[in-house]
C-alpha cells in the first residue's frame, strides 16, 4: 500500500483523515492551517528549500497566558526601550534551511515584527519588534501557530544576560598583528650584511619593533601573567609560571639589548611565542553551542504557574513568587513546580522525570504531591506546602556537588610536569650563571637570560592543547560531545564505570512486545491498531508501531480516559485497550508493563512490554570488564536482576532500588575508596551522580533535547563505542607524553646553545617556530592515527 | 628624510587599518555564528529562481 506523506510535516497520511488542499495532501488540520497561512502570505518557498520541513502546531490554549504578566516578559527580553524590544527565543524545532528562511521572514506574517534573525547552532531566533504594536505573547502565539513553539523555562527567568566572551579572539588578533609586523621588520637583521642603509636605519627598525611588541607583551600575553601569579599564590607551579618568566625575561633582556645597542633582541621570538600559544588556546576551546552541559532543574521547570486567588480568579504568577498556602491550578501535561497537597479528588502523576521509572502513580485527595511530577489527568487544584527552592527535587541541587563542581581543581598532565620543569629550569639557569660569573660577568648575565628564554616551554605548553583539541573534535565527529578538553584526561584515569539502567543500558525505543492470551487474528489486530492511532499515550504509540501494517478502519465514539485507557467502536465491535482494571481483568501484580485488550467487554489477553537492552550491550560489557570495574545502578525494582546477570559479565555489580541521592552517595563512597568513577546515565534522576562522578556522561537519544548537567553527552546510537572512546582517551595521554619528550629534546638542544653562551636571536627565532610546528604536526598525526586504528 | 620612513609608515598604517577592521568585525558579532549566514546568503538566489519560473509559466 502506498502511503502518502504530509506535505507539511512529512508524517504518514491516513487515507481517512487525508485533507486535500491546494492539490497537496495533509495529515491533519493543523498542518493544513500552517500551509494556508504561508500560502496566503506568499511564503510557500518554505517548502522549496527542504521537503516536509514543518511541525504540526500544538494546541496552546492558555499556555502562554503568563506572558500577560509584565514582570515575566521583562525578564525574558534581551533589550527594551521605548518603541523597541528584542526577544531571543529558543526554538527546538529549528533544524533546516527552511526553518531559517521562514523565521527570518516573520515580518511578512506580521508587519509589526521589525526583523528576526536565526542563530542556527544555538537554535535561537532573535526578534526585534515594537512593544506598542505587538506583545511578546502575540509573537509567541504566532510562532506556535506556524509550528515553531519556543521553549520557555524557569531558566530564562533567572538568566543574567550572557556576555559573549571574545577576549581570546581580540588577543589573538593583536598577537598576530604584532607577530607579523615584527617578523617582517626583523628580517633585515637576520642576514646581518654590512650594508650602508641597514647600518643607518638599524635604530629606527629596532625601536619600531620594540613599539610593535608592546601590545603583544602587555595585552595579548596578559592572561599568562595573571595565571602564573595565581598559581604562585596557591603554591602550585603550573605551566604558565615558566612561560610568564620566559616572556618577562625575554622582554627585559631584549629591551636592554636595544637600549645599549648590544643586539636586536628577541622580540620576534617573543611575539611569535605569544601568538602560537594563544592559537593553541583557541584550538582547545571547542564548544558545542547547541549543547548545554550546565543544566539543572530550572531548564525543565515552567516559568509561571496559574494561581487561584481567594476570590476564585485565576492569575499567572512567576514560580518563584509562590509561597506556602497558595492554591495552584495544574492543567493536563503541566509540571508540578512545588511540593503540595492535592485538593481535587484524584489524579495520576508521572514521575519518570525524577525517578526514571515510567509508571503513573495514582493520587487521592489529601495526598502529597512532589515537585517534578507531570500531571496526567484533567485540571487539578493543589495547595502549596513549600516554595520552589525548598521542594524535594530541587533540594537535590542544593547538595554540595553542584556548587563544588566549579571550584574542583583538576591537576592536568601539563601542570604535573611543570611542577618539576620549573625548579629544574631555575636550577640550570642559576648553575650556569654561577659558573660563567667567574669567567665573564657580562656573559654570565647573557647566559642566565638565554636559558630562561630558550627554555620557555612553548612547545611543551602547546602539546596538550593541540592533542586534546584534536581528540575533542574527533570524539565530537563520532558523537561524543565533551564539555572541555580536561575531560579527556580525566577519562583516561577512570577505573570504575557505573551505568544507570533505565534509559541507559535499556532503550525505550525498541521494547520487546509479546502477547499473552489468545493471539488476536488479522481482523482483531486491525481493530486494535486503528483504535491506537487516535491515542498519543507513549504505550499506545509503541504498540501501534509494533503491530503489523493494515488498512486502518474508522473509529466511532472514541474516548481516552487519562491514566486508564482508550475505547471506541469499530465495525460494531466495542474495543477497550488499557489497564487491567479498565478492561475488567483481575489486577495482577507484575514487574512488567502490561496493556490489556478487550473486545465486546471480553478480555482476550494482554501485551507485555519488556525493557529491552541496547544492542551490543553484552559485547560492550565484556570488552570493558578486564580493564574497569563495572556496576549497574537502577531506580527500578529487582524484576530484571536475573535477565541482567545472564547478560553481563559475572563480576558486574547490580544494585537496585536506588533513589537519586543514593546514587550520588554510591559514587561518593566509591571515590572515597580511591576509585576514579565514570557515571553513565540519562535522566534527571542521575543528575546528582553525574555531577559527583569524576566524569559524568549523559546518554541521549536526541542530543538536541535536554540532558542533565554533565561532562559529556553521548549520542545513544554510539553506546557500544564507549570502550573505543575510553581507549582513545588513554592513547591521547600517551600521545601527549610522547610529544612532551619531543619538546623536552628541543629544550635540551636550545639549552646547550644557551648554557655555552652562544644563543643568537636568529637561533632562537629558528628553534621556536620549528619546535612548534613539529609538535603540532606530530600530535595531530598521532591522535588521528589512534582514532582510526580501531 | 629617507623614503624608507615613509614606506614603512604607510605599511604600518595599512596594517593597522586592517587590524581595526578585524576588531570591528569581531565586535559586531560576525564570528559568533559561523553557520547561519552561509545558509542565508543562498536564499535570495532561490527566490528569484522561483519567481522567474513563475514568470515563464505566465
Boltz contact constraints between the chains, C-beta under 6 A:
constraints:
  - contact:
      token1: [A, 97]
      token2: [B, 39]
      max_distance: 6.0
  - contact:
      token1: [A, 100]
      token2: [B, 39]
      max_distance: 6.0
  - contact:
      token1: [A, 101]
      token2: [B, 43]
      max_distance: 6.0
  - contact:
      token1: [A, 118]
      token2: [B, 36]
      max_distance: 6.0
  - contact:
      token1: [A, 119]
      token2: [B, 33]
      max_distance: 6.0
  - contact:
      token1: [A, 119]
      token2: [B, 36]
      max_distance: 6.0
  - contact:
      token1: [A, 120]
      token2: [B, 35]
      max_distance: 6.0
  - contact:
      token1: [A, 120]
      token2: [B, 36]
      max_distance: 6.0
  - contact:
      token1: [A, 121]
      token2: [B, 35]
      max_distance: 6.0
  - contact:
      token1: [A, 166]
      token2: [B, 26]
      max_distance: 6.0
  - contact:
      token1: [A, 169]
      token2: [B, 26]
      max_distance: 6.0
  - contact:
      token1: [A, 173]
      token2: [B, 22]
      max_distance: 6.0
  - contact:
      token1: [A, 177]
      token2: [B, 19]
      max_distance: 6.0
  - contact:
      token1: [A, 181]
      token2: [B, 15]
      max_distance: 6.0
  - contact:
      token1: [A, 201]
      token2: [B, 4]
      max_distance: 6.0
